[in-house]
Amino acid sequence: MTPPMTDKIIAFQGSLGAYSDLACRTVKPGWRTLPCKTFAGAIDAVHTGRADLAMLACENSLAGRVPDIHTLLPASGLHIVGEHFQRIEHCLLGVPGATLADIKRVHTHPVAMGQICNLLRDRGLTPVTEFDTAGAAELVALWGKKEEAAVASELAAELNGLEVLLKNVEDAKHNTTRFYIASRTAERPPCGTPHVMTTLIFNVKNIPGALYKVLGGFATNGLNMTRLESYMTGGSFAATRFLMDVEGHPEEDRLGKALSELEFFAENAEILGVYTQSPFRRHMTSTSSEDQTSGIADAISG
């Protein structure tokens, strides 16, 4: 059943039908999605009140981290209030009436193009890169030629009147993008809430043992860091900025102690958000455990 529409708006970087748009519709069904040309535009839409939330891609299981978020988000004054993991399922899209035999060229974003090598090789298709996946679908619909196809989401096919010729044409079936959900106001879950994630950013001096001292408190307090990314700041080689995701709530004893130690050795430490973890994390952990158990059982039986 289609959810009722609200007056709420969630912004994203990309065109209508992009995977970020799909993520918005998945997390906030019934909300209006606002496409923006850049991450800065999506952040500004929330900052100025044109949108209530922003869906910001931060890392991908194949491509790695998404640039710019570590500089744009802290400077914006927005707060991370959630996360979402979106499975990237590429579809081969053609105009109505087209068949697989008609297709000669495939249009899509350069990153997506690198994820469909098997499709291109097996069917002898010519790759043509475009500015994004949803934009490629829009172009194919505009041209109306049976020999042109796009690789994009099923949502892009629906919005542009295209037909799905093949589903899941991506080479890697684990292709997943993680998003931060950002808001003007902090919406921290209460202390004691299970499965909480804290995201923070800080600078470390370029001196021996600096990072070891900063991170020591997390190890001694038994905390799990799920992400630690380093960035050079201000064109200087004398200091490094780190973005960290760590499990726990800052008002809880263990994380509170670790953050106190971090603030003593680090500079410009700032919490960007405290939010409930996506259920995807627990599913991912259980799946990995099942795979590992299955592998051990196979090894024993073998």
C-alpha positions in Angstrom: 0.0 0.0 0.0 1.3 3.5 -0.9 2.1 5.5 2.2 0.2 8.8 2.7 2.1 11.8 1.5 3.3 14.4 4.1 4.7 17.9 3.9 8.1 16.7 5.0 11.0 16.9 2.6 14.3 15.0 2.5 17.2 16.2 0.3 19.8 14.1 -1.5 22.6 14.6 -4.0 21.7 13.3 -7.4 18.8 13.2 -9.8 15.3 11.7 -9.2 15.6 8.0 -9.4 19.2 7.9 -8.1 20.1 5.3 -5.4 20.2 8.2 -2.9 16.6 9.0 -3.9 15.7 5.3 -3.4 17.3 5.4 0.0 15.2 8.5 0.9 12.0 6.8 -0.1 13.0 3.6 1.8 13.7 5.4 5.0 11.0 8.1 4.8 8.1 6.7 2.8 5.5 9.4 2.0 8.1 12.2 2.2 8.9 14.4 -0.8 12.4 13.9 -2.1 14.5 17.0 -3.1 17.2 16.3 -5.7 20.3 18.5 -5.4 23.3 18.8 -7.7 25.9 18.5 -4.9 26.3 17.3 -1.3 26.8 21.0 -0.4 23.4 21.7 -2.0 21.7 19.0 0.0 23.2 20.2 3.2 22.3 23.8 2.4 18.7 22.7 1.8 18.4 21.5 5.3 20.4 24.4 6.8 18.1 26.9 5.2 14.9 25.0 6.0 14.0 24.0 2.5 14.3 20.4 3.6 13.8 18.7 7.0 16.6 16.0 6.5 19.4 15.2 4.2 20.4 11.7 3.0 24.2 11.8 2.6 26.2 9.0 1.1 29.4 8.4 3.2 30.9 5.1 2.2 30.4 2.2 -0.2 31.4 -1.4 0.2 33.2 -1.4 -3.2 34.3 2.2 -3.8 35.2 3.1 -0.2 34.7 6.5 1.4 32.7 9.3 -0.3 34.9 12.5 -0.4 33.9 15.9 1.1 31.5 14.7 3.8 34.2 15.1 6.5 34.6 18.7 5.6 31.1 19.7 4.6 29.2 18.1 7.5 31.2 19.6 10.4 31.1 23.1 8.9 27.4 22.9 8.3 26.3 22.8 11.9 24.0 19.8 11.0 23.7 16.7 13.2 23.7 13.1 12.2 20.5 11.6 13.5 20.6 8.2 11.8 22.2 5.9 9.2 20.9 3.8 6.4 22.5 1.0 4.3 21.2 0.8 0.7 21.8 -2.3 -1.4 22.9 -1.2 -4.9 21.0 -3.3 -7.4 21.8 -2.3 -10.9 19.2 -2.9 -13.7 19.7 -2.8 -17.4 17.0 -0.4 -18.7 15.7 0.0 -22.2 12.9 2.0 -24.0 9.5 0.2 -24.3 9.6 -2.5 -26.9 13.4 -2.9 -26.8 14.9 -6.4 -26.3 18.4 -7.5 -25.2 19.2 -8.3 -28.8 18.6 -4.6 -29.7 21.0 -3.1 -27.1 24.4 -1.9 -28.4 25.5 0.8 -25.9 25.2 1.1 -22.2 25.1 4.5 -20.4 25.8 5.0 -16.7 27.9 6.6 -14.1 31.7 5.8 -14.3 31.6 4.0 -10.9 28.6 2.0 -11.9 30.3 1.2 -15.2 33.2 -0.4 -13.3 30.7 -2.6 -11.4 29.1 -4.2 -14.5 32.2 -5.6 -16.3 30.7 -9.0 -16.7 27.6 -7.7 -18.5 29.6 -5.6 -20.9 32.0 -8.4 -21.7 29.4 -11.2 -22.0 27.1 -9.2 -24.3 29.7 -7.2 -26.2 28.2 -3.9 -25.2 29.9 -0.5 -25.7 30.2 1.5 -22.4 29.3 5.2 -22.5 29.8 7.1 -19.2 27.3 9.7 -18.0 27.2 12.1 -15.1 25.0 9.8 -13.0 22.9 6.6 -13.2 19.5 8.3 -13.0 20.7 10.9 -15.5 21.7 8.1 -17.9 18.1 6.7 -17.6 16.7 10.1 -18.4 18.8 10.4 -21.5 17.9 7.0 -22.8 14.2 7.8 -22.3 14.7 11.1 -24.1 16.5 9.6 -27.1 13.9 6.8 -27.5 16.3 4.5 -29.4 16.2 0.7 -28.9 19.9 0.3 -29.2 20.6 2.6 -26.2 20.3 1.3 -22.6 21.0 2.6 -19.2 22.2 0.9 -16.0 20.4 2.4 -13.0 17.9 1.6 -10.3 14.5 0.1 -10.8 13.1 3.4 -9.5 14.8 5.2 -12.3 13.0 2.9 -14.8 9.7 3.7 -13.2 10.2 7.5 -13.2 11.4 7.6 -16.8 9.0 5.1 -18.4 11.7 2.6 -19.2 11.5 -1.2 -19.1 13.8 -3.4 -16.9 15.5 -5.8 -19.3 17.8 -7.4 -16.7 17.9 -7.1 -12.9 21.0 -7.4 -10.7 23.6 -6.9 -13.4 26.2 -5.8 -10.9 29.4 -8.0 -10.7 29.4 -8.0 -6.8 26.2 -8.9 -5.0 27.3 -7.2 -1.8 27.5 -3.7 -3.3 26.0 -1.5 -0.5 26.2 2.2 0.2 26.0 3.6 3.7 24.3 7.0 4.3 24.3 9.5 7.2 20.9 11.1 7.8 21.4 14.7 8.8 19.1 17.2 10.6 19.3 20.8 11.9 18.6 19.6 15.4 20.3 16.8 17.4 18.0 13.9 18.2 20.0 11.7 20.5 18.5 8.5 21.8 18.4 8.3 25.6 21.4 7.0 27.5 20.9 3.2 27.9 19.3 2.7 24.5 20.8 -0.4 22.9 22.7 -0.4 19.6 23.8 3.3 19.6 26.5 4.7 17.3 28.5 7.9 18.0 30.2 9.7 15.1 32.9 12.3 15.9 35.7 14.2 14.3 39.0 15.4 15.7 42.6 16.5 14.9 45.8 14.8 15.9 49.2 16.5 16.0 51.9 15.0 13.7 54.1 13.8 16.7 55.2 10.3 17.7 52.5 8.3 19.5 49.8 10.9 19.1 47.2 8.6 17.5 48.2 5.8 19.9 47.4 8.0 22.9 44.2 9.3 21.4 42.9 5.8 20.7 44.2 4.2 23.9 41.0 5.0 25.8 38.8 3.2 23.3 40.9 0.0 23.6 41.1 0.0 27.4 37.4 0.6 27.7 36.6 -2.2 25.3 34.9 -0.1 22.7 34.4 -1.1 19.1 35.4 1.4 16.4 33.6 0.6 13.2 35.1 3.3 11.1 38.3 5.4 11.3 39.2 7.6 8.4 42.1 10.1 8.1 42.2 13.3 6.1 44.9 16.0 5.7 43.5 19.4 6.7 44.2 22.8 5.3 46.8 21.6 2.9 49.1 21.0 5.8 51.3 17.9 6.5 51.6 18.8 10.2 48.2 17.6 11.4 45.6 15.1 10.4 41.9 15.0 10.9 40.1 11.8 11.8 36.4 10.8 11.3 35.4 8.0 13.7 32.3 5.9 14.2 32.2 4.1 17.5 29.6 1.9 19.2 28.1 3.4 22.3 26.5 6.5 23.9 28.7 9.4 25.1 26.8 9.5 28.4 27.6 5.9 29.1 30.5 5.3 31.4 32.9 3.5 29.0 32.5 5.8 26.1 32.5 8.9 28.4 35.9 7.9 29.8 37.3 7.2 26.3 36.1 10.6 25.0 37.7 12.3 28.0 41.0 10.8 27.2 40.6 11.7 23.5 39.9 15.3 24.3 43.1 15.4 26.4 45.4 14.3 23.6 43.4 15.5 20.5 42.4 18.9 19.2 39.1 20.3 18.0 37.1 17.1 19.0 33.5 17.4 18.0 30.6 14.9 18.1 28.7 15.0 14.8 25.9 12.7 15.9 24.6 10.1 18.4 22.0 7.8 16.8 20.5 4.4 16.7 22.3 1.9 14.5 20.7 0.6 11.4 19.3 -3.0 11.8 21.4 -3.8 8.8 24.5 -3.9 11.1 23.0 -6.8 13.2 21.9 -8.6 10.1 25.4 -8.2 8.6 27.0 -9.5 11.7 24.7 -12.5 12.0 25.2 -13.3 8.3 29.0 -13.2 8.7 28.8 -15.5 11.7 26.6 -17.9 9.9 29.0 -17.9 6.9 31.9 -18.5 9.3 30.1 -21.3 11.1 29.2 -22.9 7.8 32.8 -22.7 6.6 34.1 -24.4 9.8 31.4 -27.1 9.5 32.4 -27.7 5.9 36.1 -27.9 6.8 35.3 -30.4 9.6 33.1 -32.5 7.4 35.6 -32.3 4.5 
